[in-house]
Amino acid sequence: MGASGDPGSRVRRRLAQLRAADAALRQALPDHRLQCARLSAVGCAGAGLVLFAGARADDILAVLDHIGAPKAHIVGLSMGGFATLHFGLRHPDRALSLCIGGCGYGAELDKRETFRAEADVIAGMIRKEGMPTFAERYAYGPTRVQYENKDPRGHAEFKAMLAEHSAVGSANTQQGVQKERPSLYTLVDEMKRIKVPTLIITGDEDWPCLLPGILMKRSIPSAALAVMPNCGHAINIEEPDEYNRIVGEFLAQVESGRWPQRDPRAVSASITGMKG
């Protein structure tokens, strides 16, 4: 997204999020042109496909090349958040800014094997029982119930649209993308080189993203961290007004040249700066 019609990219994993959130974002950012990138492996027909976050970042680059955009604000949530981070790692010269939302599932090293095992369980369930059965269970996970409690009707629509996804594509995405992507904790040295203005945004009950969010904040010198209260994973459709306000203010600061790099004095082994 860019000011005065400049092109940009919004990245999402879930079709339900794509349908539910675009109208609200366009309303919140009327001076920006929104370009959505559908990520590889979502809906793919091939078996055994492995696509890492770097390949999905290259998908975003291909969209920008196709529309003739030299640079754009890159905004992503969930798997799109991972792709946005990797875009900043691989193609920083093409990003006006990075907005990394809901990024961190499976990143914590002590939970990595649990996450990988659950990806296999999900893929097996989808292949055996189909998307409607999977959606009925997945929609009530520990980072999804917040949406149901706030907006039962919206949550029901989200669940219904999730059930429409391709079973083959969804299963392949679990095993070929989610399960195999690298942990953020192995990317710290690379993240330290990012200078592009960056906003990390997550819900305070999106448990798998909290510590990885702090890791990204500490590692990326140009990053700020926004935590939305009483929110799970689907922050852009749980609390669209607040999400759009935070993202809109971030873009305004970037476009006015007011987004800072971290003062090196803010990073110290001392707690108070008075270490003897």
Accessible surface in RSA format (square Angstrom, percent):
REM  Atomic radii and reference values for relative SASA: ProtOr
REM  Chains: A
REM  Algorithm: Lee & Richards
REM  Probe-radius: 1.40
REM  Slices: 20
REM RES _ NUM      All-atoms   Total-Side   Main-Chain    Non-polar    All polar
REM                ABS   REL    ABS   REL    ABS   REL    ABS   REL    ABS   REL
RES MET A   1     1.84   1.0   1.84   1.2   0.00   0.0   0.02   0.0   1.82   2.4
RES GLY A   2     0.26   0.3   0.00   N/A   0.26   0.3   0.26   0.7   0.00   0.0
RES ALA A   3    34.96  32.1  32.74  50.5   2.22   5.0  32.74  46.1   2.22   5.9
RES SER A   4   105.45  89.1  70.66  94.3  34.79  80.1  46.86  99.8  58.59  82.1
RES GLY A   5    35.80  44.1   0.00   N/A  35.80  44.1  25.21  69.2  10.59  23.7
RES ASP A   6    70.08  49.1  68.46  68.1   1.62   3.8   9.09  21.4  60.99  60.8
RES PRO A   7    20.43  14.9  20.43  18.6   0.00   0.0  20.43  16.9   0.00   0.0
RES GLY A   8     0.00   0.0   0.00   N/A   0.00   0.0   0.00   0.0   0.00   0.0
RES SER A   9     0.00   0.0   0.00   0.0   0.00   0.0   0.00   0.0   0.00   0.0
RES ARG A  10     1.65   0.7   0.96   0.5   0.69   1.7   0.00   0.0   1.65   1.0
RES VAL A  11     0.00   0.0   0.00   0.0   0.00   0.0   0.00   0.0   0.00   0.0
RES ARG A  12    13.37   5.6   2.58   1.3  10.79  25.7   2.33   3.2  11.05   6.7
RES ARG A  13    16.50   6.9  11.50   5.9   5.00  11.9   2.07   2.8  14.43   8.7
RES ARG A  14    10.26   4.3   8.84   4.5   1.42   3.4   1.92   2.6   8.33   5.1
RES LEU A  15    62.26  34.7  57.74  41.3   4.52  11.4  60.90  42.8   1.36   3.7
RES ALA A  16     0.63   0.6   0.54   0.8   0.09   0.2   0.54   0.8   0.09   0.2
RES GLN A  17     0.15   0.1   0.15   0.1   0.00   0.0   0.00   0.0   0.15   0.1
RES LEU A  18    59.03  32.9  57.42  41.1   1.60   4.0  57.42  40.3   1.60   4.3
RES ARG A  19   122.11  51.3  91.90  46.8  30.21  71.9  46.60  63.7  75.51  45.8
RES ALA A  20    48.08  44.2  17.97  27.7  30.11  68.5  28.18  39.7  19.89  52.7
RES ALA A  21     4.06   3.7   2.44   3.8   1.62   3.7   3.14   4.4   0.92   2.4
RES ASP A  22    14.83  10.4  14.83  14.8   0.00   0.0   6.93  16.3   7.90   7.9
RES ALA A  23    73.37  67.5  63.15  97.4  10.22  23.2  67.46  95.0   5.91  15.6
RES ALA A  24    31.02  28.5  24.12  37.2   6.91  15.7  28.16  39.7   2.86   7.6
RES LEU A  25     2.47   1.4   2.19   1.6   0.29   0.7   2.19   1.5   0.29   0.8
RES ARG A  26   124.27  52.2 115.67  59.0   8.60  20.5  54.79  74.9  69.48  42.1
RES GLN A  27   153.35  85.8 131.05  95.8  22.30  53.1  49.15 104.6 104.20  79.0
RES ALA A  28    45.31  41.7  14.29  22.1  31.01  70.5  25.31  35.6  20.00  53.0
RES LEU A  29    14.97   8.3  12.16   8.7   2.81   7.1  13.70   9.6   1.27   3.4
RES PRO A  30   105.17  76.7  72.98  66.5  32.19 117.0  78.22  64.6  26.95 167.5
RES ASP A  31    94.99  66.5  88.25  87.8   6.74  15.9  20.48  48.2  74.51  74.3
RES HIS A  32    33.07  18.1  17.17  11.9  15.90  40.7  18.09  18.6  14.98  17.4
RES ARG A  33   105.29  44.2  98.68  50.3   6.62  15.8  55.96  76.5  49.34  29.9
RES LEU A  34    23.93  13.3   4.05   2.9  19.88  50.0   4.05   2.8  19.88  53.5
RES GLN A  35    49.87  27.9  48.93  35.8   0.95   2.3   1.01   2.2  48.86  37.1
RES CYS A  36    42.38  32.1  23.62  26.3  18.76  44.1  19.77  50.1  22.61  24.4
RES ALA A  37     5.85   5.4   0.50   0.8   5.36  12.2   2.13   3.0   3.72   9.9
RES ARG A  38   180.69  75.9 150.37  76.7  30.33  72.2  68.17  93.2 112.53  68.2
RES LEU A  39     3.22   1.8   0.00   0.0   3.22   8.1   0.09   0.1   3.13   8.4
RES SER A  40    39.97  33.8  28.75  38.4  11.22  25.8  19.15  40.8  20.82  29.2
RES ALA A  41     7.16   6.6   1.04   1.6   6.12  13.9   1.04   1.5   6.12  16.2
RES VAL A  42    33.48  22.0  24.27  22.0   9.20  22.2  24.68  21.4   8.80  23.9
RES GLY A  43    35.23  43.4   0.00   N/A  35.23  43.4   7.30  20.0  27.93  62.6
RES CYS A  44    26.98  20.4  15.07  16.8  11.91  28.0  26.17  66.3   0.81   0.9
RES ALA A  45    94.88  87.2  68.29 105.4  26.59  60.5  70.02  98.6  24.86  65.9
RES GLY A  46    40.55  50.0   0.00   N/A  40.55  50.0  35.31  96.9   5.24  11.7
RES ALA A  47    98.79  90.8  67.82 104.7  30.97  70.4  68.35  96.3  30.43  80.6
RES GLY A  48    71.45  88.1   0.00   N/A  71.45  88.1  44.43 121.9  27.02  60.5
RES LEU A  49    60.25  33.6  52.69  37.7   7.56  19.0  56.85  39.9   3.39   9.1
RES VAL A  50    73.10  48.1  52.58  47.6  20.51  49.4  52.58  45.7  20.51  55.6
RES LEU A  51    36.54  20.4  35.57  25.4   0.98   2.5  36.48  25.6   0.06   0.2
RES PHE A  52    98.45  49.3  97.10  60.1   1.35   3.5  97.11  58.9   1.34   3.8
RES ALA A  53     0.32   0.3   0.17   0.3   0.15   0.3   0.17   0.2   0.15   0.4
RES GLY A  54     8.56  10.6   0.00   N/A   8.56  10.6   6.43  17.6   2.13   4.8
RES ALA A  55    35.76  32.9  27.13  41.9   8.63  19.6  30.44  42.9   5.32  14.1
RES ARG A  56     0.00   0.0   0.00   0.0   0.00   0.0   0.00   0.0   0.00   0.0
RES ALA A  57     0.00   0.0   0.00   0.0   0.00   0.0   0.00   0.0   0.00   0.0
RES ASP A  58    49.60  34.7  45.04  44.8   4.56  10.8  24.50  57.7  25.10  25.0
RES ASP A  59    34.54  24.2  31.30  31.1   3.24   7.7  10.26  24.1  24.28  24.2
RES ILE A  60     0.00   0.0   0.00   0.0   0.00   0.0   0.00   0.0   0.00   0.0
RES LEU A  61    35.14  19.6  35.14  25.1   0.00   0.0  35.14  24.7   0.00   0.0
RES ALA A  62    59.10  54.3  49.83  76.9   9.27  21.1  54.68  77.0   4.43  11.7
RES VAL A  63    32.18  21.2  29.96  27.1   2.22   5.3  32.12  27.9   0.06   0.2
RES LEU A  64     0.00   0.0   0.00   0.0   0.00   0.0   0.00   0.0   0.00   0.0
RES ASP A  65    82.24  57.6  59.44  59.2  22.80  53.9  29.86  70.3  52.38  52.2
RES HIS A  66   161.32  88.2 129.81  90.2  31.51  80.6  87.20  89.9  74.12  86.2
RES ILE A  67    47.94  27.3  18.46  13.8  29.48  71.1  27.06  19.5  20.88  56.7
RES GLY A  68    61.39  75.7   0.00   N/A  61.39  75.7  35.81  98.3  25.57  57.3
RES ALA A  69     1.42   1.3   0.00   0.0   1.42   3.2   0.84   1.2   0.58   1.5
RES PRO A  70   100.17  73.0  90.34  82.3   9.83  35.7  98.66  81.5   1.50   9.4
RES LYS A  71    95.86  46.8  90.52  55.5   5.34  12.7  38.77  34.9  57.09  60.8
RES ALA A  72     0.00   0.0   0.00   0.0   0.00   0.0   0.00   0.0   0.00   0.0
RES HIS A  73     0.88   0.5   0.88   0.6   0.00   0.0   0.70   0.7   0.18   0.2
RES ILE A  74     0.07   0.0   0.00   0.0   0.07   0.2   0.00   0.0   0.07   0.2
RES VAL A  75     0.36   0.2   0.36   0.3   0.00   0.0   0.36   0.3   0.00   0.0
RES GLY A  76     0.06   0.1   0.00   N/A   0.06   0.1   0.00   0.0   0.06   0.1
RES LEU A  77     0.03   0.0   0.03   0.0   0.00   0.0   0.03   0.0   0.00   0.0
RES SER A  78     9.62   8.1   7.92  10.6   1.70   3.9   2.04   4.4   7.58  10.6
RES MET A  79     1.14   0.6   0.00   0.0   1.14   2.7   0.00   0.0   1.14   1.5
RES GLY A  80     0.00   0.0   0.00   N/A   0.00   0.0   0.00   0.0   0.00   0.0
RES GLY A  81     0.00   0.0   0.00   N/A   0.00   0.0   0.00   0.0   0.00   0.0
RES PHE A  82     3.81   1.9   3.81   2.4   0.00   0.0   3.81   2.3   0.00   0.0
RES ALA A  83     0.00   0.0   0.00   0.0   0.00   0.0   0.00   0.0   0.00   0.0
RES THR A  84     0.00   0.0   0.00   0.0   0.00   0.0   0.00   0.0   0.00   0.0
RES LEU A  85     0.00   0.0   0.00   0.0   0.00   0.0   0.00   0.0   0.00   0.0
RES HIS A  86    14.65   8.0  14.65  10.2   0.00   0.0   7.88   8.1   6.76   7.9
RES PHE A  87     0.00   0.0   0.00   0.0   0.00   0.0   0.00   0.0   0.00   0.0
RES GLY A  88     1.35   1.7   0.00   N/A   1.35   1.7   0.00   0.0   1.35   3.0
RES LEU A  89    34.80  19.4   6.29   4.5  28.51  71.7   8.78   6.2  26.02  70.0
RES ARG A  90   121.13  50.9  92.72  47.3  28.41  67.6  25.61  35.0  95.52  57.9
RES HIS A  91    30.77  16.8  30.28  21.0   0.49   1.3  19.59  20.2  11.18  13.0
RES PRO A  92    59.40  43.3  54.72  49.9   4.68  17.0  54.92  45.3   4.48  27.9
RES ASP A  93    99.81  69.9  86.29  85.9  13.51  32.0  48.97 115.3  50.83  50.7
RES ARG A  94    50.00  21.0  50.00  25.5   0.00   0.0  21.03  28.7  28.97  17.6
RES ALA A  95     6.36   5.8   0.00   0.0   6.36  14.5   0.00   0.0   6.36  16.8
RES LEU A  96    61.46  34.2  53.80  38.5   7.66  19.3  56.67  39.8   4.80  12.9
RES SER A  97     0.51   0.4   0.51   0.7   0.00   0.0   0.00   0.0   0.51   0.7
RES LEU A  98     0.00   0.0   0.00   0.0   0.00   0.0   0.00   0.0   0.00   0.0
RES CYS A  99     0.40   0.3   0.39   0.4   0.02   0.0   0.30   0.8   0.10   0.1
RES ILE A 100     0.24   0.1   0.00   0.0   0.24   0.6   0.00   0.0   0.24   0.6
RES GLY A 101     0.07   0.1   0.00   N/A   0.07   0.1   0.07   0.2   0.00   0.0
RES GLY A 102     1.51   1.9   0.00   N/A   1.51   1.9   0.34   0.9   1.17   2.6
RES CYS A 103     3.17   2.4   0.20   0.2   2.97   7.0   0.20   0.5   2.97   3.2
RES GLY A 104     0.53   0.7   0.00   N/A   0.53   0.7   0.00   0.0   0.53   1.2
RES TYR A 105    44.45  20.8  43.11  24.5   1.34   3.5  42.88  32.2   1.57   1.9
RES GLY A 106     8.13  10.0   0.00   N/A   8.13  10.0   2.63   7.2   5.50  12.3
RES ALA A 107     2.41   2.2   0.44   0.7   1.97   4.5   2.41   3.4   0.00   0.0
RES GLU A 108    18.84  10.8  17.35  13.1   1.48   3.5   6.28  12.1  12.56  10.3
RES LEU A 109   110.06  61.3  89.28  63.9  20.78  52.2  89.60  62.9  20.46  55.1
RES ASP A 110   122.28  85.7  80.81  80.4  41.47  98.1  51.69 121.6  70.59  70.4
RES LYS A 111   108.01  52.7 107.25  65.8   0.77   1.8  81.17  73.1  26.84  28.6
RES ARG A 112    44.14  18.5  44.14  22.5   0.00   0.0  14.56  19.9  29.57  17.9
RES GLU A 113   123.16  70.7 118.27  89.5   4.90  11.7  70.16 135.7  53.00  43.3
RES THR A 114    81.09  57.7  74.29  75.3   6.80  16.2  48.13  64.7  32.96  49.8
RES PHE A 115    36.92  18.5  34.02  21.1   2.90   7.5  36.59  22.2   0.33   0.9
RES ARG A 116    56.07  23.5  55.91  28.5   0.16   0.4   6.82   9.3  49.25  29.8
RES ALA A 117    54.11  49.8  47.50  73.3   6.62  15.0  52.71  74.2   1.40   3.7
RES GLU A 118    95.49  54.8  95.41  72.2   0.08   0.2  28.49  55.1  67.00  54.7
RES ALA A 119     1.90   1.7   0.45   0.7   1.45   3.3   1.26   1.8   0.64   1.7
RES ASP A 120    50.54  35.4  44.04  43.8   6.50  15.4  22.88  53.8  27.66  27.6
RES VAL A 121    97.30  64.0  88.20  79.8   9.10  21.9  95.31  82.8   1.99   5.4
RES ILE A 122    32.70  18.6  32.32  24.1   0.37   0.9  32.70  23.5   0.00   0.0
RES ALA A 123     0.00   0.0   0.00   0.0   0.00   0.0   0.00   0.0   0.00   0.0
RES GLY A 124    36.45  44.9   0.00   N/A  36.45  44.9  32.96  90.4   3.49   7.8
RES MET A 125    31.99  16.6  25.07  16.6   6.92  16.5  21.39  18.2  10.60  14.0
RES ILE A 126     2.25   1.3   0.92   0.7   1.33   3.2   0.92   0.7   1.33   3.6
RES ARG A 127   128.91  54.1  93.70  47.8  35.20  83.8  59.75  81.7  69.16  41.9
RES LYS A 128   177.49  86.6 141.41  86.8  36.09  85.9  92.14  82.9  85.35  90.9
RES GLU A 129    90.74  52.1  64.66  48.9  26.07  62.1  26.38  51.0  64.36  52.5
RES GLY A 130    21.11  26.0   0.00   N/A  21.11  26.0  19.71  54.1   1.40   3.1
RES MET A 131     6.53   3.4   4.73   3.1   1.79   4.3   4.73   4.0   1.79   2.4
RES PRO A 132    88.68  64.6  81.64  74.4   7.03  25.6  82.56  68.2   6.12  38.1
RES THR A 133    57.24  40.7  50.73  51.4   6.51  15.5  29.29  39.3  27.95  42.3
RES PHE A 134     5.80   2.9   5.80   3.6   0.00   0.0   5.80   3.5   0.00   0.0
RES ALA A 135     0.71   0.6   0.71   1.1   0.00   0.0   0.71   1.0   0.00   0.0
RES GLU A 136    93.31  53.6  89.49  67.7   3.82   9.1  45.27  87.6  48.04  39.2
RES ARG A 137   171.17  71.9 159.40  81.3  11.77  28.0  53.82  73.6 117.35  71.1
RES TYR A 138    48.43  22.6  41.20  23.4   7.23  18.8  35.02  26.3  13.41  16.5
RES ALA A 139     0.00   0.0   0.00   0.0   0.00   0.0   0.00   0.0   0.00   0.0
RES TYR A 140    82.28  38.4  64.19  36.5  18.08  47.1  46.21  34.7  36.06  44.5
RES GLY A 141    18.11  22.3   0.00   N/A  18.11  22.3  18.11  49.7   0.00   0.0
RES PRO A 142   104.64  76.3  92.39  84.2  12.24  44.5 101.35  83.7   3.28  20.4
RES THR A 143    10.10   7.2   9.84  10.0   0.26   0.6   2.38   3.2   7.72  11.7
RES ARG A 144    10.34   4.3   9.57   4.9   0.76   1.8   6.02   8.2   4.31   2.6
RES VAL A 145    48.89  32.2  48.89  44.3   0.00   0.0  48.89  42.5   0.00   0.0
RES GLN A 146    14.31   8.0  11.55   8.4   2.77   6.6  10.59  22.5   3.72   2.8
RES TYR A 147    13.59   6.3  13.59   7.7   0.00   0.0   3.29   2.5  10.30  12.7
RES GLU A 148    55.82  32.0  55.07  41.7   0.75   1.8  10.01  19.4  45.81  37.4
RES ASN A 149   117.43  81.0  85.36  82.5  32.08  77.2  29.83  71.8  87.60  84.7
RES LYS A 150    76.15  37.2  40.14  24.6  36.01  85.7  46.82  42.1  29.33  31.2
RES ASP A 151    57.11  40.0  55.17  54.9   1.94   4.6  16.53  38.9  40.58  40.5
RES PRO A 152    89.43  65.2  84.07  76.6   5.35  19.5  84.71  69.9   4.72  29.3
RES ARG A 153   188.26  79.0 180.68  92.1   7.58  18.0  70.04  95.7 118.22  71.6
RES GLY A 154     8.88  11.0   0.00   N/A   8.88  11.0   6.98  19.2   1.90   4.3
RES HIS A 155     3.25   1.8   3.25   2.3   0.00   0.0   0.30   0.3   2.95   3.4
RES ALA A 156    50.51  46.4  46.24  71.4   4.26   9.7  47.28  66.6   3.23   8.5
RES GLU A 157    85.28  49.0  81.59  61.7   3.70   8.8  32.26  62.4  53.03  43.3
RES PHE A 158     3.92   2.0   3.18   2.0   0.74   1.9   3.59   2.2   0.33   0.9
RES LYS A 159    41.56  20.3  41.53  25.5   0.03   0.1  20.75  18.7  20.81  22.2
RES ALA A 160    56.76  52.2  46.71  72.1  10.05  22.9  54.07  76.1   2.69   7.1
RES MET A 161    29.88  15.5  29.88  19.8   0.00   0.0  22.35  19.0   7.53  10.0
RES LEU A 162     0.10   0.1   0.10   0.1   0.00   0.0   0.10   0.1   0.00   0.0
RES ALA A 163    25.14  23.1  17.00  26.2   8.14  18.5  17.11  24.1   8.03  21.3
RES GLU A 164   109.90  63.1  75.94  57.5  33.96  80.9  42.77  82.7  67.13  54.8
RES HIS A 165    22.68  12.4  11.05   7.7  11.63  29.8  11.73  12.1  10.95  12.7
RES SER A 166    50.38  42.6  31.04  41.4  19.34  44.6  33.66  71.7  16.72  23.4
RES ALA A 167    37.34  34.3  30.73  47.4   6.61  15.0  31.03  43.7   6.32  16.7
RES VAL A 168    79.00  52.0  75.76  68.6   3.24   7.8  78.59  68.3   0.41   1.1
RES GLY A 169     0.05   0.1   0.00   N/A   0.05   0.1   0.05   0.1   0.00   0.0
RES SER A 170    14.31  12.1   7.55  10.1   6.75  15.6   8.34  17.7   5.97   8.4
RES ALA A 171     0.00   0.0   0.00   0.0   0.00   0.0   0.00   0.0   0.00   0.0
RES ASN A 172     5.73   3.9   3.49   3.4   2.24   5.4   1.87   4.5   3.85   3.7
RES THR A 173     5.02   3.6   5.02   5.1   0.00   0.0   4.31   5.8   0.71   1.1
RES GLN A 174     8.98   5.0   8.98   6.6   0.00   0.0   0.35   0.8   8.62   6.5
RES GLN A 175    58.43  32.7  53.77  39.3   4.66  11.1  15.85  33.7  42.59  32.3
RES GLY A 176     2.81   3.5   0.00   N/A   2.81   3.5   2.31   6.3   0.50   1.1
RES VAL A 177     0.71   0.5   0.45   0.4   0.26   0.6   0.54   0.5   0.17   0.5
RES GLN A 178    12.52   7.0  11.54   8.4   0.99   2.3   0.05   0.1  12.48   9.5
RES LYS A 179    39.44  19.2  39.12  24.0   0.33   0.8   5.99   5.4  33.45  35.6
RES GLU A 180    55.26  31.7  46.71  35.3   8.55  20.4   5.21  10.1  50.05  40.9
RES ARG A 181     6.81   2.9   6.81   3.5   0.00   0.0   2.70   3.7   4.12   2.5
RES PRO A 182    44.96  32.8  37.21  33.9   7.74  28.1  43.37  35.8   1.58   9.8
RES SER A 183     3.19   2.7   1.04   1.4   2.14   4.9   1.76   3.8   1.42   2.0
RES LEU A 184     0.23   0.1   0.23   0.2   0.00   0.0   0.23   0.2   0.00   0.0
RES TYR A 185    70.48  32.9  50.75  28.9  19.73  51.3  41.64  31.3  28.85  35.6
RES THR A 186    92.27  65.6  59.50  60.3  32.77  78.1  64.77  87.0  27.50  41.6
RES LEU A 187    13.48   7.5  13.07   9.4   0.40   1.0  13.48   9.5   0.00   0.0
RES VAL A 188    36.97  24.3  35.88  32.5   1.09   2.6  35.88  31.2   1.09   2.9
RES ASP A 189   101.44  71.1  96.58  96.1   4.86  11.5  28.57  67.2  72.88  72.7
RES GLU A 190    68.20  39.2  66.53  50.3   1.67   4.0  18.83  36.4  49.37  40.3
RES MET A 191     0.00   0.0   0.00   0.0   0.00   0.0   0.00   0.0   0.00   0.0
RES LYS A 192   110.92  54.1 104.18  63.9   6.74  16.0  55.79  50.2  55.13  58.7
RES ARG A 193   160.95  67.6 143.45  73.1  17.50  41.7  70.75  96.7  90.20  54.7
RES ILE A 194     6.00   3.4   2.21   1.6   3.79   9.1   6.00   4.3   0.00   0.0
RES LYS A 195   123.82  60.4 116.49  71.5   7.33  17.5  82.02  73.8  41.80  44.5
RES VAL A 196    14.37   9.5  10.98   9.9   3.39   8.2  14.19  12.3   0.19   0.5
RES PRO A 197    30.52  22.2  30.52  27.8   0.00   0.0  30.52  25.2   0.00   0.0
RES THR A 198     0.00   0.0   0.00   0.0   0.00   0.0   0.00   0.0   0.00   0.0
RES LEU A 199     7.68   4.3   7.68   5.5   0.00   0.0   7.68   5.4   0.00   0.0
RES ILE A 200     2.90   1.6   2.90   2.2   0.00   0.0   2.90   2.1   0.00   0.0
RES ILE A 201     0.39   0.2   0.08   0.1   0.32   0.8   0.08   0.1   0.32   0.9
RES THR A 202     3.04   2.2   2.88   2.9   0.16   0.4   3.04   4.1   0.00   0.0
RES GLY A 203     0.34   0.4   0.00   N/A   0.34   0.4   0.00   0.0   0.34   0.8
RES ASP A 204    45.58  31.9  41.07  40.9   4.51  10.7  16.13  38.0  29.45  29.4
RES GLU A 205    52.54  30.2  52.54  39.8   0.00   0.0   5.03   9.7  47.51  38.8
RES ASP A 206     0.52   0.4   0.52   0.5   0.00   0.0   0.00   0.0   0.52   0.5
RES TRP A 207   137.88  55.3 129.16  62.5   8.72  20.5 117.61  62.7  20.27  32.9
RES PRO A 208    36.84  26.9  33.57  30.6   3.28  11.9  36.67  30.3   0.18   1.1
RES CYS A 209     0.80   0.6   0.40   0.5   0.40   0.9   0.40   1.0   0.40   0.4
RES LEU A 210    46.95  26.1  44.52  31.8   2.43   6.1  44.90  31.5   2.05   5.5
RES LEU A 211   101.06  56.3  98.72  70.6   2.34   5.9  98.72  69.3   2.34   6.3
RES PRO A 212     0.00   0.0   0.00   0.0   0.00   0.0   0.00   0.0   0.00   0.0
RES GLY A 213     0.88   1.1   0.00   N/A   0.88   1.1   0.88   2.4   0.00   0.0
RES ILE A 214    66.47  37.8  66.47  49.5   0.00   0.0  66.47  47.9   0.00   0.0
RES LEU A 215    27.60  15.4  25.16  18.0   2.45   6.1  27.21  19.1   0.40   1.1
RES MET A 216     0.57   0.3   0.57   0.4   0.00   0.0   0.57   0.5   0.00   0.0
RES LYS A 217    67.68  33.0  67.68  41.5   0.00   0.0  42.50  38.3  25.18  26.8
RES ARG A 218   182.38  76.6 161.85  82.5  20.52  48.9  52.43  71.6 129.95  78.8
RES SER A 219     6.17   5.2   3.17   4.2   3.01   6.9   1.10   2.4   5.07   7.1
RES ILE A 220     0.00   0.0   0.00   0.0   0.00   0.0   0.00   0.0   0.00   0.0
RES PRO A 221    29.26  21.3  28.09  25.6   1.17   4.2  28.09  23.2   1.17   7.3
RES SER A 222     1.74   1.5   0.00   0.0   1.74   4.0   1.42   3.0   0.31   0.4
RES ALA A 223     6.81   6.3   0.00   0.0   6.81  15.5   0.65   0.9   6.16  16.3
RES ALA A 224    30.24  27.8  29.65  45.7   0.60   1.4  30.24  42.6   0.00   0.0
RES LEU A 225    55.63  31.0  25.21  18.0  30.42  76.5  25.46  17.9  30.17  81.2
RES ALA A 226    19.80  18.2  14.07  21.7   5.72  13.0  19.80  27.9   0.00   0.0
RES VAL A 227    69.84  46.0  42.97  38.9  26.86  64.7  42.98  37.3  26.86  72.8
RES MET A 228     1.20   0.6   0.53   0.4   0.68   1.6   1.20   1.0   0.00   0.0
RES PRO A 229    89.16  65.0  81.62  74.4   7.54  27.4  82.98  68.5   6.19  38.5
RES ASN A 230    98.32  67.8  96.03  92.8   2.28   5.5  21.66  52.1  76.65  74.1
RES CYS A 231     0.72   0.5   0.72   0.8   0.00   0.0   0.00   0.0   0.72   0.8
RES GLY A 232     0.00   0.0   0.00   N/A   0.00   0.0   0.00   0.0   0.00   0.0
RES HIS A 233     4.15   2.3   3.83   2.7   0.32   0.8   1.14   1.2   3.02   3.5
RES ALA A 234     1.85   1.7   1.81   2.8   0.04   0.1   1.81   2.6   0.04   0.1
RES ILE A 235     0.60   0.3   0.60   0.4   0.00   0.0   0.60   0.4   0.00   0.0
RES ASN A 236     3.65   2.5   1.09   1.1   2.56   6.2   1.09   2.6   2.56   2.5
RES ILE A 237    15.02   8.5   5.09   3.8   9.93  23.9   6.44   4.6   8.58  23.3
RES GLU A 238    11.84   6.8   0.13   0.1  11.72  27.9   0.00   0.0  11.84   9.7
RES GLU A 239    62.14  35.7  61.47  46.5   0.67   1.6   8.57  16.6  53.57  43.7
RES PRO A 240    44.63  32.5  44.54  40.6   0.09   0.3  44.63  36.8   0.00   0.0
RES ASP A 241   122.69  85.9 113.93 113.4   8.76  20.7  39.47  92.9  83.22  83.0
RES GLU A 242    58.88  33.8  55.61  42.1   3.27   7.8  22.84  44.2  36.04  29.4
RES TYR A 243     0.91   0.4   0.91   0.5   0.00   0.0   0.79   0.6   0.12   0.1
RES ASN A 244    12.57   8.7  10.27   9.9   2.30   5.5   3.33   8.0   9.24   8.9
RES ARG A 245   116.91  49.1 105.67  53.9  11.24  26.8  67.11  91.7  49.79  30.2
RES ILE A 246    25.83  14.7  22.60  16.8   3.22   7.8  24.01  17.3   1.81   4.9
RES VAL A 247     0.01   0.0   0.01   0.0   0.00   0.0   0.01   0.0   0.00   0.0
RES GLY A 248    16.10  19.9   0.00   N/A  16.10  19.9  10.45  28.7   5.66  12.7
RES GLU A 249    88.70  50.9  84.95  64.3   3.75   8.9  36.29  70.2  52.41  42.8
RES PHE A 250     2.69   1.3   1.16   0.7   1.53   4.0   1.16   0.7   1.53   4.4
RES LEU A 251     0.94   0.5   0.94   0.7   0.00   0.0   0.94   0.7   0.00   0.0
RES ALA A 252    51.04  46.9  42.21  65.1   8.83  20.1  47.89  67.4   3.15   8.3
RES GLN A 253    54.90  30.7  54.90  40.1   0.00   0.0   4.28   9.1  50.62  38.4
RES VAL A 254    23.33  15.4  10.87   9.8  12.46  30.0  11.43   9.9  11.90  32.3
RES GLU A 255    72.08  41.4  33.17  25.1  38.91  92.6  30.84  59.6  41.25  33.7
RES SER A 256    65.64  55.5  30.33  40.5  35.31  81.3  41.68  88.8  23.96  33.6
RES GLY A 257    68.76  84.8   0.00   N/A  68.76  84.8  34.53  94.8  34.23  76.7
RES ARG A 258   146.89  61.7 125.51  64.0  21.38  50.9  67.37  92.1  79.52  48.2
RES TRP A 259    45.09  18.1  22.48  10.9  22.61  53.1  21.26  11.3  23.83  38.7
RES PRO A 260    86.35  62.9  74.29  67.7  12.06  43.8  83.37  68.8   2.98  18.5
RES GLN A 261    91.33  51.1  72.27  52.8  19.06  45.4  56.09 119.4  35.24  26.7
RES ARG A 262    54.69  23.0  31.98  16.3  22.71  54.1  28.48  38.9  26.21  15.9
RES ASP A 263    59.26  41.5  49.71  49.5   9.55  22.6  33.22  78.2  26.04  26.0
RES PRO A 264   111.32  81.1  96.48  88.0  14.83  53.9 103.91  85.8   7.40  46.0
RES ARG A 265   205.87  86.4 177.67  90.6  28.20  67.1  87.88 120.1 117.99  71.5
RES ALA A 266    76.58  70.4  35.27  54.4  41.31  94.0  46.88  66.0  29.70  78.7
RES VAL A 267   102.02  67.1  82.59  74.8  19.42  46.8  85.37  74.2  16.65  45.1
RES SER A 268    72.69  61.4  35.63  47.5  37.06  85.4  31.19  66.4  41.49  58.1
RES ALA A 269    96.07  88.3  52.42  80.9  43.65  99.3  63.79  89.8  32.28  85.5
RES SER A 270    23.41  19.8   8.31  11.1  15.10  34.8   9.32  19.8  14.09  19.7
RES ILE A 271   175.10  99.6 138.58 103.2  36.52  88.0 143.71 103.5  31.39  85.2
RES THR A 272   106.11  75.5  71.01  72.0  35.10  83.7  70.78  95.1  35.33  53.4
RES GLY A 273    60.08  74.1   0.00   N/A  60.08  74.1  28.13  77.2  31.95  71.6
RES MET A 274   161.14  83.4 135.07  89.4  26.07  62.1 109.19  92.8  51.95  68.8
RES LYS A 275   152.36  74.3 116.58  71.5  35.78  85.2  86.66  78.0  65.69  70.0
RES GLY A 276   115.74 142.7   0.00   N/A 115.74 142.7  76.05 208.7  39.69  88.9
END  Absolute sums over single chains surface
CHAIN  1 A    12421.8       9780.0       2641.8       7258.4       5163.4
END  Absolute sums over all chains
TOTAL         12421.8       9780.0       2641.8       7258.4       5163.4
